[in-house]
Amino acid sequence: MKFGIVVHGAPYSSESSHSALHFAQAVIDTGHEIHRVFFYHDGVYNGSGLMAPPQDEWDLGARWATLAREHGTDLVVCVASSLRRGMLDSTEADRYEKPAASLAPDFTVSGLGQLIDTAINADRLVTFGA
Amino acid sequence: MAKLLFIQSKAPHGSLFGQEGLDAILMGTAFAECNVLLVEDGIYQVLKAQDTRELGTKDYSVTYKALPDYGVSTIYCSERHLLARGLTPDDLVVPVEPLGNDAIKQLMADHTAILGF
């Protein structure tokens, strides 16, 4: 089965990110497929390439990146949510003349159409709210 | 054929859930049949006479009025949650169809995906 995952919560602020990661791993471990993980609302902060949590805690940013690298999982942050919260890739940082990019390289910035595509084309849509 | 149900459950100006949820609704209407259900404090998103000038947030209740132009003909709301807040449909900026719990269950079952905010 093809799952679409939506994450609304910022990392460490609610259980949203942890639960979504556990769920995504379980989807893969049980032989199912992830259509896309769409980060919306405060969920876009999961795309931060600047997270530096203490070493004895889960590095949520690194875990999302591992998911993308090992399983080719499509990690998309909503462009409108990202821009207003300061999550910019280098293209957007240049466009808005900001001093640095903040988005990790394993995430893609895209529009809300990707959320709707996920809702339409995944067999199941699972939202991790906050 | 995809049929999407958007559920708004949060009060309008304490978080951006309502406004960003509404953005998702508008995008959804470009690709699929979409319906909107207001529950819990989400009903306050369409309360009449909102004035956010001192708050620094956007009064997006007006955008709800445009939903019919996007093909969203009916806005549903939980009858129980409307009554619990001492409100009637006359207090809201858009016409709503109040639904009981059984009808809400049926509404959810009639859609291919639910996007909750």
gemmi code that builds the backbone of each chain (N, CA, C; Angstrom):
import gemmi

chains = {
    "A": [
        ("MET", (0.840, -1.201, 0.000), (0.000, 0.000, 0.000), (0.875, 1.251, 0.000)),
        ("LYS", (0.374, 2.300, -0.648), (1.131, 3.548, -0.787), (0.610, 4.582, 0.228)),
        ("PHE", (1.478, 4.999, 1.140), (1.059, 5.942, 2.187), (1.546, 7.358, 1.890)),
        ("GLY", (0.682, 8.317, 2.143), (1.076, 9.716, 2.139), (1.142, 10.166, 3.590)),
        ("ILE", (2.212, 10.860, 3.940), (2.391, 11.294, 5.333), (2.460, 12.822, 5.369)),
        ("VAL", (1.684, 13.424, 6.269), (1.704, 14.873, 6.438), (2.158, 15.181, 7.860)),
        ("VAL", (3.110, 16.086, 8.010), (3.636, 16.444, 9.332), (3.344, 17.922, 9.598)),
        ("HIS", (2.615, 18.194, 10.681), (2.243, 19.574, 11.032), (3.071, 20.149, 12.171)),
        ("GLY", (3.813, 19.297, 12.881), (4.477, 19.757, 14.100), (5.964, 20.004, 13.912)),
        ("ALA", (6.477, 21.029, 14.601), (7.911, 21.300, 14.585), (8.647, 20.220, 15.376)),
        ("PRO", (9.907, 19.956, 15.041), (10.661, 18.944, 15.777), (10.823, 19.346, 17.240)),
        ("TYR", (10.691, 18.372, 18.135), (10.881, 18.554, 19.588), (9.788, 19.374, 20.271)),
        ("SER", (8.878, 20.007, 19.519), (7.837, 20.820, 20.137), (6.601, 19.991, 20.450)),
        ("SER", (6.396, 18.942, 19.678), (5.268, 18.040, 19.907), (5.734, 16.656, 19.478)),
        ("GLU", (4.854, 15.664, 19.624), (5.273, 14.312, 19.241), (5.126, 14.085, 17.734)),
        ("SER", (4.651, 15.101, 17.022), (4.342, 14.958, 15.604), (5.496, 14.362, 14.790)),
        ("SER", (6.669, 14.950, 14.934), (7.812, 14.527, 14.131), (8.284, 13.123, 14.520)),
        ("HIS", (8.407, 12.874, 15.832), (8.808, 11.540, 16.301), (7.844, 10.470, 15.789)),
        ("SER", (6.541, 10.739, 15.950), (5.542, 9.734, 15.564), (5.561, 9.489, 14.064)),
        ("ALA", (5.726, 10.571, 13.300), (5.750, 10.433, 11.845), (6.963, 9.607, 11.411)),
        ("LEU", (8.106, 9.829, 12.071), (9.304, 9.050, 11.746), (9.113, 7.572, 12.065)),
        ("HIS", (8.555, 7.287, 13.253), (8.272, 5.892, 13.629), (7.348, 5.256, 12.592)),
        ("PHE", (6.311, 6.022, 12.208), (5.329, 5.491, 11.263), (5.981, 5.245, 9.896)),
        ("ALA", (6.775, 6.217, 9.443), (7.431, 6.084, 8.133), (8.331, 4.849, 8.118)),
        ("GLN", (9.073, 4.649, 9.208), (9.959, 3.486, 9.286), (9.149, 2.195, 9.258)),
        ("ALA", (8.015, 2.194, 9.967), (7.158, 0.999, 10.005), (6.566, 0.709, 8.626)),
        ("VAL", (6.220, 1.765, 7.904), (5.686, 1.587, 6.542), (6.711, 0.849, 5.690)),
        ("ILE", (7.964, 1.300, 5.771), (9.030, 0.698, 4.960), (9.351, -0.724, 5.447)),
        ("ASP", (9.437, -0.883, 6.783), (9.787, -2.193, 7.352), (8.770, -3.276, 7.005)),
        ("THR", (7.521, -2.870, 6.803), (6.484, -3.866, 6.533), (6.213, -4.005, 5.028)),
        ("GLY", (7.128, -3.463, 4.234), (7.038, -3.694, 2.790), (6.082, -2.780, 2.045)),
        ("HIS", (5.610, -1.744, 2.698), (4.748, -0.785, 2.004), (5.604, 0.347, 1.441)),
        ("GLU", (4.917, 1.313, 0.836), (5.628, 2.364, 0.111), (5.185, 3.725, 0.645)),
        ("ILE", (6.120, 4.688, 0.651), (5.754, 6.067, 1.026), (5.694, 6.905, -0.250)),
        ("HIS", (4.521, 7.427, -0.546), (4.359, 8.263, -1.741), (5.134, 9.562, -1.559)),
        ("ARG", (4.981, 10.149, -0.384), (5.666, 11.415, -0.103), (5.449, 11.763, 1.369)),
        ("VAL", (6.414, 12.470, 1.956), (6.183, 13.095, 3.262), (6.074, 14.591, 2.994)),
        ("PHE", (4.926, 15.165, 3.348), (4.716, 16.592, 3.105), (4.727, 17.324, 4.445)),
        ("PHE", (5.614, 18.300, 4.565), (5.755, 19.060, 5.799), (5.026, 20.387, 5.631)),
        ("TYR", (4.022, 20.590, 6.492), (3.187, 21.781, 6.375), (3.109, 22.461, 7.734)),
        ("HIS", (2.646, 23.726, 7.723), (2.523, 24.449, 8.992), (3.898, 24.438, 9.693)),
        ("ASP", (3.955, 24.298, 11.037), (5.252, 24.289, 11.721), (6.088, 23.053, 11.365)),
        ("GLY", (5.491, 22.092, 10.690), (6.221, 20.895, 10.268), (7.402, 21.211, 9.377)),
        ("VAL", (7.365, 22.372, 8.714), (8.478, 22.720, 7.808), (9.809, 22.856, 8.555)),
        ("TYR", (9.733, 23.118, 9.880), (10.980, 23.236, 10.645), (11.755, 21.912, 10.689)),
        ("ASN", (11.082, 20.806, 10.392), (11.783, 19.524, 10.314), (12.842, 19.542, 9.215)),
        ("GLY", (12.696, 20.481, 8.277), (13.648, 20.564, 7.180), (14.884, 21.376, 7.507)),
        ("SER", (14.982, 21.848, 8.747), (16.138, 22.667, 9.098), (17.440, 21.877, 8.951)),
        ("GLY", (18.379, 22.475, 8.244), (19.697, 21.856, 8.125), (20.631, 22.314, 9.226)),
        ("LEU", (20.090, 23.043, 10.179), (20.926, 23.655, 11.219), (20.677, 23.068, 12.605)),
        ("MET", (19.895, 21.971, 12.680), (19.608, 21.372, 13.990), (20.884, 20.777, 14.581)),
        ("ALA", (21.106, 21.034, 15.859), (22.269, 20.451, 16.534), (21.856, 20.014, 17.938)),
        ("PRO", (21.043, 18.952, 18.027), (20.555, 18.510, 19.347), (21.675, 17.839, 20.156)),
        ("PRO", (21.514, 17.749, 21.488), (22.502, 17.041, 22.310), (22.692, 15.611, 21.807)),
        ("GLN", (23.891, 15.063, 22.000), (24.225, 13.770, 21.402), (23.424, 12.600, 21.946)),
        ("ASP", (22.870, 12.749, 23.171), (22.106, 11.632, 23.722), (20.617, 11.729, 23.364)),
        ("GLU", (20.284, 12.640, 22.447), (18.890, 12.739, 21.984), (18.808, 12.389, 20.508)),
        ("TRP", (17.618, 11.996, 20.086), (17.401, 11.719, 18.665), (17.695, 12.973, 17.847)),
        ("ASP", (18.456, 12.810, 16.789), (18.665, 13.911, 15.841), (17.599, 13.748, 14.747)),
        ("LEU", (16.487, 14.463, 14.927), (15.353, 14.269, 14.020), (15.701, 14.657, 12.588)),
        ("GLY", (16.476, 15.734, 12.441), (16.869, 16.161, 11.100), (17.659, 15.072, 10.393)),
        ("ALA", (18.610, 14.493, 11.125), (19.448, 13.442, 10.550), (18.620, 12.204, 10.214)),
        ("ARG", (17.613, 11.921, 11.065), (16.781, 10.730, 10.795), (15.930, 10.905, 9.549)),
        ("TRP", (15.397, 12.106, 9.353), (14.646, 12.353, 8.108), (15.577, 12.218, 6.912)),
        ("ALA", (16.789, 12.780, 7.049), (17.750, 12.721, 5.938), (18.099, 11.273, 5.602)),
        ("THR", (18.276, 10.439, 6.647), (18.604, 9.031, 6.437), (17.486, 8.327, 5.668)),
        ("LEU", (16.257, 8.669, 6.029), (15.096, 8.068, 5.347), (15.145, 8.385, 3.849)),
        ("ALA", (15.478, 9.638, 3.549), (15.547, 10.051, 2.141), (16.699, 9.361, 1.424)),
        ("ARG", (17.842, 9.282, 2.091), (19.024, 8.716, 1.426), (18.924, 7.210, 1.254)),
        ("GLU", (18.420, 6.503, 2.281), (18.409, 5.037, 2.214), (17.222, 4.489, 1.451)),
        ("HIS", (16.124, 5.240, 1.445), (14.907, 4.691, 0.821), (14.353, 5.586, -0.277)),
        ("GLY", (15.053, 6.667, -0.575), (14.592, 7.558, -1.633), (13.282, 8.249, -1.313)),
        ("THR", (12.972, 8.371, -0.020), (11.703, 8.995, 0.370), (11.677, 10.477, -0.023)),
        ("ASP", (10.570, 10.871, -0.646), (10.396, 12.237, -1.119), (9.974, 13.121, 0.063)),
        ("LEU", (10.863, 14.013, 0.494), (10.573, 14.912, 1.624), (10.320, 16.311, 1.071)),
        ("VAL", (9.096, 16.805, 1.199), (8.734, 18.097, 0.609), (8.262, 19.057, 1.690)),
        ("VAL", (8.848, 20.257, 1.722), (8.334, 21.301, 2.620), (7.525, 22.296, 1.789)),
        ("CYS", (6.403, 22.735, 2.348), (5.535, 23.690, 1.647), (6.243, 25.037, 1.524)),
        ("VAL", (6.254, 25.571, 0.322), (7.010, 26.797, 0.079), (6.449, 27.990, 0.860)),
        ("ALA", (5.124, 28.139, 0.886), (4.533, 29.299, 1.572), (4.798, 29.219, 3.077)),
        ("SER", (4.586, 28.016, 3.651), (4.851, 27.832, 5.087), (6.325, 28.054, 5.391)),
        ("SER", (7.186, 27.597, 4.509), (8.632, 27.685, 4.728), (9.127, 29.116, 4.668)),
        ("LEU", (8.678, 29.846, 3.655), (9.174, 31.209, 3.482), (8.827, 32.082, 4.677)),
        ("ARG", (7.557, 31.973, 5.148), (7.201, 32.860, 6.253), (7.891, 32.461, 7.548)),
        ("ARG", (8.402, 31.210, 7.616), (9.091, 30.769, 8.840), (10.608, 30.753, 8.707)),
        ("GLY", (11.113, 31.227, 7.574), (12.564, 31.314, 7.417), (13.252, 30.014, 7.063)),
        ("MET", (12.515, 29.067, 6.455), (13.160, 27.837, 5.970), (13.396, 27.995, 4.472)),
        ("LEU", (14.615, 28.359, 4.104), (14.904, 28.682, 2.707), (16.014, 27.798, 2.146)),
        ("ASP", (15.825, 27.333, 0.929), (16.954, 26.684, 0.246), (17.789, 27.798, -0.396)),
        ("SER", (18.898, 27.429, -1.031), (19.807, 28.483, -1.503), (19.157, 29.348, -2.584)),
        ("THR", (18.298, 28.748, -3.426), (17.617, 29.523, -4.462), (16.734, 30.603, -3.847)),
        ("GLU", (15.933, 30.201, -2.839), (15.030, 31.166, -2.191), (15.830, 32.195, -1.386)),
        ("ALA", (16.921, 31.751, -0.761), (17.759, 32.681, 0.019), (18.316, 33.766, -0.900)),
        ("ASP", (18.732, 33.356, -2.101), (19.230, 34.338, -3.074), (18.103, 35.261, -3.517)),
        ("ARG", (16.954, 34.659, -3.839), (15.820, 35.438, -4.344), (15.401, 36.524, -3.348)),
        ("TYR", (15.362, 36.158, -2.063), (14.915, 37.115, -1.039), (16.080, 37.851, -0.379)),
        ("GLU", (17.269, 37.677, -0.949), (18.466, 38.368, -0.469), (18.698, 38.161, 1.030)),
        ("LYS", (18.600, 36.886, 1.427), (18.876, 36.527, 2.822), (20.317, 36.032, 2.922)),
        ("PRO", (20.930, 36.183, 4.112), (22.361, 35.887, 4.222), (22.713, 34.399, 4.115)),
        ("ALA", (21.749, 33.506, 4.352), (22.093, 32.076, 4.320), (20.866, 31.227, 4.024)),
        ("ALA", (21.119, 30.032, 3.549), (20.041, 29.056, 3.379), (19.917, 28.261, 4.676)),
        ("SER", (18.720, 27.762, 4.983), (18.529, 27.017, 6.231), (17.984, 25.607, 6.000)),
        ("LEU", (17.559, 25.321, 4.783), (16.946, 24.017, 4.512), (18.012, 22.946, 4.253)),
        ("ALA", (17.803, 21.760, 4.834), (18.735, 20.646, 4.625), (18.627, 20.150, 3.177)),
        ("PRO", (19.724, 19.635, 2.636), (19.749, 19.264, 1.217), (18.805, 18.115, 0.841)),
        ("ASP", (18.373, 17.301, 1.798), (17.516, 16.164, 1.456), (16.045, 16.537, 1.340)),
        ("PHE", (15.737, 17.800, 1.586), (14.354, 18.272, 1.486), (14.181, 19.103, 0.215)),
        ("THR", (12.974, 19.059, -0.342), (12.651, 19.860, -1.515), (11.586, 20.876, -1.142)),
        ("VAL", (11.718, 22.087, -1.672), (10.681, 23.106, -1.481), (9.702, 22.996, -2.632)),
        ("SER", (8.424, 22.883, -2.309), (7.434, 22.843, -3.389), (6.103, 23.393, -2.893)),
        ("GLY", (5.143, 23.446, -3.783), (3.879, 24.091, -3.452), (2.846, 23.153, -2.847)),
        ("LEU", (1.723, 23.750, -2.471), (0.625, 22.993, -1.869), (0.039, 21.951, -2.818)),
        ("GLY", (0.299, 22.133, -4.119), (-0.164, 21.136, -5.091), (0.370, 19.746, -4.754)),
        ("GLN", (1.563, 19.712, -4.141), (2.160, 18.427, -3.757), (1.391, 17.776, -2.603)),
        ("LEU", (0.798, 18.614, -1.742), (-0.042, 18.067, -0.664), (-1.307, 17.452, -1.267)),
        ("ILE", (-1.906, 18.195, -2.199), (-3.132, 17.700, -2.829), (-2.834, 16.443, -3.645)),
        ("ASP", (-1.701, 16.439, -4.357), (-1.299, 15.253, -5.112), (-1.166, 14.042, -4.179)),
        ("THR", (-0.600, 14.281, -2.997), (-0.435, 13.199, -2.025), (-1.796, 12.689, -1.563)),
        ("ALA", (-2.713, 13.634, -1.295), (-4.054, 13.253, -0.821), (-4.799, 12.455, -1.896)),
        ("ILE", (-4.554, 12.795, -3.154), (-5.274, 12.133, -4.247), (-4.639, 10.786, -4.598)),
        ("ASN", (-3.307, 10.738, -4.635), (-2.646, 9.550, -5.191), (-2.155, 8.520, -4.182)),
        ("ALA", (-2.080, 8.872, -2.912), (-1.708, 7.858, -1.923), (-2.955, 7.026, -1.600)),
        ("ASP", (-2.736, 5.757, -1.249), (-3.883, 4.928, -0.861), (-4.434, 5.370, 0.493)),
        ("ARG", (-3.519, 5.805, 1.349), (-3.928, 6.294, 2.672), (-3.145, 7.572, 2.976)),
        ("LEU", (-3.851, 8.561, 3.516), (-3.192, 9.796, 3.924), (-3.200, 9.845, 5.449)),
        ("VAL", (-2.029, 9.955, 6.039), (-1.940, 9.980, 7.505), (-1.312, 11.297, 7.945)),
        ("THR", (-2.063, 12.064, 8.727), (-1.584, 13.373, 9.175), (-1.110, 13.302, 10.622)),
        ("PHE", (0.085, 13.798, 10.877), (0.596, 13.889, 12.247), (0.480, 15.340, 12.684)),
        ("GLY", (-0.602, 15.639, 13.370), (-0.925, 17.004, 13.760), (-0.099, 17.471, 14.945)),
        ("ALA", (-0.359, 18.698, 15.363), (0.378, 19.228, 16.500), (-0.579, 20.030, 17.374)),
    ],
    "B": [
        ("MET", (-12.565, 8.701, -8.615), (-12.528, 10.161, -8.518), (-12.263, 10.587, -7.062)),
        ("ALA", (-11.228, 11.402, -6.898), (-10.857, 11.829, -5.548), (-11.880, 12.818, -4.986)),
        ("LYS", (-12.146, 12.666, -3.710), (-13.061, 13.563, -3.018), (-12.423, 13.882, -1.672)),
        ("LEU", (-12.054, 15.135, -1.499), (-11.286, 15.492, -0.304), (-12.152, 16.236, 0.714)),
        ("LEU", (-12.024, 15.825, 1.970), (-12.714, 16.521, 3.063), (-11.675, 17.239, 3.922)),
        ("PHE", (-11.830, 18.545, 4.023), (-10.938, 19.352, 4.859), (-11.657, 19.656, 6.168)),
        ("ILE", (-11.021, 19.333, 7.279), (-11.629, 19.577, 8.586), (-10.842, 20.651, 9.321)),
        ("GLN", (-11.527, 21.734, 9.630), (-10.902, 22.830, 10.374), (-11.350, 22.729, 11.835)),
        ("SER", (-10.388, 22.629, 12.758), (-10.760, 22.416, 14.159), (-10.160, 23.436, 15.122)),
        ("LYS", (-9.382, 24.382, 14.588), (-8.684, 25.303, 15.487), (-9.248, 26.727, 15.386)),
        ("ALA", (-9.240, 27.437, 16.502), (-9.667, 28.839, 16.521), (-8.763, 29.660, 15.595)),
        ("PRO", (-9.309, 30.745, 15.042), (-8.632, 31.417, 13.928), (-7.304, 32.102, 14.211)),
        ("HIS", (-7.120, 32.774, 15.334), (-5.950, 33.644, 15.427), (-4.904, 33.223, 16.452)),
        ("GLY", (-5.114, 32.066, 17.101), (-4.135, 31.564, 18.064), (-3.035, 30.765, 17.401)),
        ("SER", (-3.279, 30.336, 16.175), (-2.265, 29.621, 15.397), (-2.561, 29.888, 13.933)),
        ("LEU", (-1.676, 29.409, 13.078), (-1.860, 29.641, 11.640), (-2.588, 28.461, 10.976)),
        ("PHE", (-3.026, 27.479, 11.791), (-3.656, 26.281, 11.222), (-4.828, 26.623, 10.310)),
        ("GLY", (-5.695, 27.542, 10.773), (-6.881, 27.873, 10.000), (-6.530, 28.488, 8.658)),
        ("GLN", (-5.654, 29.485, 8.709), (-5.276, 30.197, 7.486), (-4.549, 29.272, 6.510)),
        ("GLU", (-3.629, 28.446, 7.034), (-2.885, 27.553, 6.146), (-3.782, 26.401, 5.678)),
        ("GLY", (-4.734, 26.027, 6.521), (-5.713, 25.017, 6.100), (-6.571, 25.530, 4.964)),
        ("LEU", (-6.963, 26.786, 5.067), (-7.779, 27.406, 4.020), (-6.987, 27.496, 2.709)),
        ("ASP", (-5.695, 27.802, 2.797), (-4.840, 27.807, 1.600), (-4.863, 26.423, 0.935)),
        ("ALA", (-4.818, 25.382, 1.759), (-4.826, 24.015, 1.223), (-6.167, 23.715, 0.552)),
        ("ILE", (-7.256, 24.227, 1.143), (-8.591, 24.021, 0.559), (-8.642, 24.646, -0.841)),
        ("LEU", (-8.161, 25.899, -0.937), (-8.193, 26.602, -2.225), (-7.384, 25.843, -3.277)),
        ("MET", (-6.220, 25.326, -2.867), (-5.409, 24.544, -3.806), (-6.129, 23.247, -4.182)),
        ("GLY", (-6.754, 22.619, -3.204), (-7.454, 21.352, -3.450), (-8.535, 21.465, -4.503)),
        ("THR", (-9.236, 22.609, -4.491), (-10.362, 22.769, -5.421), (-9.901, 22.789, -6.881)),
        ("ALA", (-8.600, 23.052, -7.097), (-8.090, 23.055, -8.476), (-7.956, 21.643, -9.035)),
        ("PHE", (-7.930, 20.646, -8.137), (-7.633, 19.281, -8.576), (-8.704, 18.245, -8.249)),
        ("ALA", (-9.593, 18.543, -7.308), (-10.526, 17.510, -6.870), (-11.788, 18.145, -6.303)),
        ("GLU", (-12.812, 17.313, -6.129), (-14.002, 17.792, -5.436), (-13.639, 17.942, -3.957)),
        ("CYS", (-13.930, 19.113, -3.396), (-13.535, 19.373, -2.015), (-14.734, 19.802, -1.174)),
        ("ASN", (-14.751, 19.335, 0.062), (-15.752, 19.799, 1.007), (-15.070, 20.220, 2.294)),
        ("VAL", (-15.754, 21.086, 3.041), (-15.173, 21.651, 4.248), (-16.097, 21.364, 5.427)),
        ("LEU", (-15.499, 20.887, 6.518), (-16.247, 20.635, 7.754), (-15.586, 21.424, 8.880)),
        ("LEU", (-16.381, 22.234, 9.571), (-15.873, 22.993, 10.708), (-16.272, 22.278, 11.994)),
        ("VAL", (-15.302, 22.000, 12.836), (-15.598, 21.360, 14.121), (-14.886, 22.120, 15.239)),
        ("GLU", (-15.317, 21.821, 16.458), (-14.706, 22.407, 17.653), (-14.502, 23.921, 17.458)),
        ("ASP", (-13.337, 24.454, 17.900), (-13.118, 25.899, 17.795), (-12.892, 26.357, 16.352)),
        ("GLY", (-12.794, 25.430, 15.418), (-12.681, 25.788, 14.004), (-13.881, 26.583, 13.526)),
        ("ILE", (-15.017, 26.420, 14.203), (-16.229, 27.158, 13.846), (-15.995, 28.667, 13.989)),
        ("TYR", (-15.157, 29.051, 14.957), (-14.882, 30.482, 15.168), (-14.202, 31.129, 13.964)),
        ("GLN", (-13.646, 30.325, 13.071), (-12.981, 30.904, 11.884), (-13.954, 31.689, 11.011)),
        ("VAL", (-15.250, 31.343, 11.090), (-16.228, 32.039, 10.245), (-17.170, 32.916, 11.076)),
        ("LEU", (-16.756, 33.235, 12.291), (-17.565, 34.116, 13.128), (-17.653, 35.508, 12.498)),
        ("LYS", (-18.856, 36.093, 12.549), (-19.047, 37.447, 12.013), (-18.262, 38.495, 12.828)),
        ("ALA", (-18.042, 39.629, 12.213), (-17.484, 40.830, 12.869), (-16.138, 40.598, 13.538)),
        ("GLN", (-15.262, 39.846, 12.881), (-13.903, 39.716, 13.400), (-13.146, 40.997, 13.070)),
        ("ASP", (-12.362, 41.447, 14.033), (-11.548, 42.635, 13.806), (-10.151, 42.335, 14.317)),
        ("THR", (-9.226, 42.098, 13.410), (-7.885, 41.661, 13.819), (-6.857, 42.777, 13.714)),
        ("ARG", (-7.329, 44.012, 13.490), (-6.375, 45.102, 13.245), (-5.344, 45.253, 14.365)),
        ("GLU", (-5.798, 45.066, 15.630), (-4.862, 45.223, 16.753), (-4.010, 43.976, 16.970)),
        ("LEU", (-4.430, 42.859, 16.367), (-3.748, 41.585, 16.622), (-2.513, 41.383, 15.762)),
        ("GLY", (-2.510, 41.994, 14.589), (-1.413, 41.723, 13.662), (-1.592, 40.421, 12.909)),
        ("THR", (-2.808, 39.874, 12.924), (-3.084, 38.666, 12.126), (-4.101, 39.030, 11.044)),
        ("LYS", (-4.256, 38.111, 10.107), (-5.109, 38.387, 8.954), (-6.529, 37.888, 9.231)),
        ("ASP", (-7.524, 38.713, 8.900), (-8.908, 38.246, 8.999), (-9.254, 37.526, 7.708)),
        ("TYR", (-9.105, 36.191, 7.741), (-9.336, 35.414, 6.517), (-10.750, 34.858, 6.445)),
        ("SER", (-11.620, 35.311, 7.387), (-13.011, 34.822, 7.321), (-13.640, 35.221, 5.985)),
        ("VAL", (-13.163, 36.361, 5.431), (-13.707, 36.821, 4.145), (-13.439, 35.804, 3.027)),
        ("THR", (-12.297, 35.099, 3.143), (-11.959, 34.124, 2.097), (-12.981, 32.990, 2.049)),
        ("TYR", (-13.569, 32.667, 3.209), (-14.603, 31.615, 3.233), (-15.773, 31.971, 2.325)),
        ("LYS", (-16.047, 33.296, 2.251), (-17.177, 33.730, 1.414), (-16.924, 33.442, -0.063)),
        ("ALA", (-15.639, 33.335, -0.425), (-15.296, 33.089, -1.833), (-15.334, 31.603, -2.194)),
        ("LEU", (-15.491, 30.733, -1.198), (-15.404, 29.296, -1.488), (-16.389, 28.804, -2.558)),
        ("PRO", (-17.640, 29.336, -2.601), (-18.534, 28.879, -3.672), (-17.938, 29.118, -5.068)),
        ("ASP", (-17.168, 30.224, -5.221), (-16.526, 30.499, -6.518), (-15.481, 29.441, -6.858)),
        ("TYR", (-15.005, 28.732, -5.837), (-14.023, 27.666, -6.051), (-14.689, 26.294, -6.124)),
        ("GLY", (-15.999, 26.280, -6.181), (-16.707, 25.013, -6.331), (-17.071, 24.330, -5.022)),
        ("VAL", (-16.806, 25.003, -3.901), (-17.219, 24.425, -2.611), (-18.612, 24.977, -2.305)),
        ("SER", (-19.630, 24.171, -2.583), (-20.992, 24.694, -2.505), (-21.535, 24.720, -1.080)),
        ("THR", (-21.138, 23.751, -0.288), (-21.672, 23.676, 1.073), (-20.546, 23.622, 2.090)),
        ("ILE", (-20.675, 24.418, 3.144), (-19.738, 24.306, 4.261), (-20.492, 23.635, 5.408)),
        ("TYR", (-19.974, 22.503, 5.842), (-20.621, 21.759, 6.910), (-20.040, 22.153, 8.259)),
        ("CYS", (-20.850, 22.013, 9.299), (-20.281, 22.200, 10.632), (-20.951, 21.246, 11.606)),
        ("SER", (-20.260, 20.980, 12.688), (-20.805, 20.099, 13.712), (-21.892, 20.853, 14.479)),
        ("GLU", (-23.092, 20.307, 14.443), (-24.220, 20.934, 15.124), (-23.959, 21.013, 16.634)),
        ("ARG", (-23.390, 19.919, 17.153), (-23.134, 19.830, 18.594), (-22.103, 20.893, 19.015)),
        ("HIS", (-21.049, 21.036, 18.213), (-20.003, 22.000, 18.560), (-20.477, 23.447, 18.380)),
        ("LEU", (-21.394, 23.654, 17.422), (-21.988, 24.984, 17.223), (-22.813, 25.368, 18.453)),
        ("LEU", (-23.679, 24.447, 18.876), (-24.541, 24.697, 20.044), (-23.713, 24.879, 21.313)),
        ("ALA", (-22.658, 24.060, 21.448), (-21.826, 24.112, 22.654), (-21.152, 25.469, 22.809)),
        ("ARG", (-20.989, 26.178, 21.692), (-20.362, 27.504, 21.736), (-21.396, 28.621, 21.757)),
        ("GLY", (-22.660, 28.253, 21.924), (-23.720, 29.256, 22.009), (-23.944, 29.987, 20.699)),
        ("LEU", (-23.626, 29.334, 19.585), (-23.732, 29.988, 18.278), (-24.871, 29.393, 17.461)),
        ("THR", (-25.347, 30.195, 16.511), (-26.300, 29.699, 15.519), (-25.721, 30.048, 14.144)),
        ("PRO", (-26.229, 29.449, 13.073), (-25.722, 29.775, 11.731), (-25.779, 31.276, 11.436)),
        ("ASP", (-26.705, 32.020, 12.073), (-26.804, 33.467, 11.842), (-25.578, 34.238, 12.341)),
        ("ASP", (-24.804, 33.626, 13.229), (-23.617, 34.297, 13.764), (-22.416, 34.173, 12.834)),
        ("LEU", (-22.587, 33.478, 11.719), (-21.439, 33.143, 10.875), (-21.481, 33.883, 9.536)),
        ("VAL", (-20.312, 34.115, 8.960), (-20.230, 34.916, 7.728), (-20.658, 34.143, 6.479)),
        ("VAL", (-20.737, 32.831, 6.589), (-21.149, 32.013, 5.445), (-22.289, 31.080, 5.871)),
        ("PRO", (-23.144, 30.680, 4.930), (-24.167, 29.694, 5.280), (-23.496, 28.355, 5.606)),
        ("VAL", (-23.902, 27.729, 6.693), (-23.348, 26.410, 7.029), (-24.476, 25.409, 7.149)),
        ("GLU", (-24.145, 24.163, 6.922), (-25.120, 23.096, 7.128), (-24.713, 22.315, 8.369)),
        ("PRO", (-25.439, 22.511, 9.485), (-25.082, 21.786, 10.710), (-25.408, 20.295, 10.575)),
        ("LEU", (-24.473, 19.465, 11.011), (-24.653, 18.023, 10.907), (-24.526, 17.369, 12.282)),
        ("GLY", (-25.348, 16.352, 12.521), (-25.209, 15.532, 13.724), (-24.053, 14.562, 13.549)),
        ("ASN", (-23.712, 13.868, 14.645), (-22.540, 12.983, 14.593), (-22.658, 11.865, 13.562)),
        ("ASP", (-23.855, 11.304, 13.406), (-24.020, 10.220, 12.422), (-23.790, 10.732, 11.008)),
        ("ALA", (-24.310, 11.938, 10.749), (-24.141, 12.531, 9.415), (-22.662, 12.862, 9.158)),
        ("ILE", (-21.949, 13.278, 10.208), (-20.514, 13.572, 10.060), (-19.745, 12.287, 9.739)),
        ("LYS", (-20.144, 11.218, 10.427), (-19.512, 9.915, 10.176), (-19.700, 9.522, 8.703)),
        ("GLN", (-20.918, 9.747, 8.218), (-21.256, 9.407, 6.835), (-20.457, 10.294, 5.866)),
        ("LEU", (-20.372, 11.594, 6.203), (-19.624, 12.550, 5.373), (-18.168, 12.098, 5.234)),
        ("MET", (-17.576, 11.688, 6.358), (-16.179, 11.230, 6.323), (-16.037, 9.996, 5.446)),
        ("ALA", (-16.996, 9.094, 5.588), (-16.931, 7.845, 4.821), (-17.085, 8.095, 3.322)),
        ("ASP", (-17.760, 9.183, 2.965), (-18.020, 9.495, 1.558), (-16.816, 10.112, 0.842)),
        ("HIS", (-15.733, 10.402, 1.568), (-14.568, 11.042, 0.959), (-13.393, 10.071, 0.845)),
        ("THR", (-12.538, 10.319, -0.154), (-11.405, 9.404, -0.356), (-10.230, 9.759, 0.552)),
        ("ALA", (-10.142, 11.019, 0.977), (-9.085, 11.403, 1.912), (-9.571, 12.553, 2.785)),
        ("ILE", (-9.052, 12.590, 4.012), (-9.410, 13.649, 4.956), (-8.145, 14.413, 5.321)),
        ("LEU", (-8.221, 15.739, 5.195), (-7.086, 16.577, 5.589), (-7.521, 17.400, 6.797)),
        ("GLY", (-6.964, 17.090, 7.939), (-7.371, 17.739, 9.178), (-6.417, 18.850, 9.578)),
        ("PHE", (-6.999, 19.944, 10.016), (-6.183, 21.066, 10.484), (-6.662, 21.521, 11.849)),
    ],
}
model = gemmi.Model(1)
for chain_id, residues in chains.items():
    chain = gemmi.Chain(chain_id)
    for i, (resn, *xyz) in enumerate(residues, 1):
        res = gemmi.Residue()
        res.name, res.seqid = resn, gemmi.SeqId(i, " ")
        for name, pos in zip(("N", "CA", "C"), xyz):
            atom = gemmi.Atom()
            atom.name, atom.element = name, gemmi.Element(name[0])
            atom.pos, atom.b_iso = gemmi.Position(*pos), 0.0
            res.add_atom(atom)
        chain.add_residue(res)
    model.add_chain(chain)
structure = gemmi.Structure()
structure.add_model(model)
structure.setup_entities()
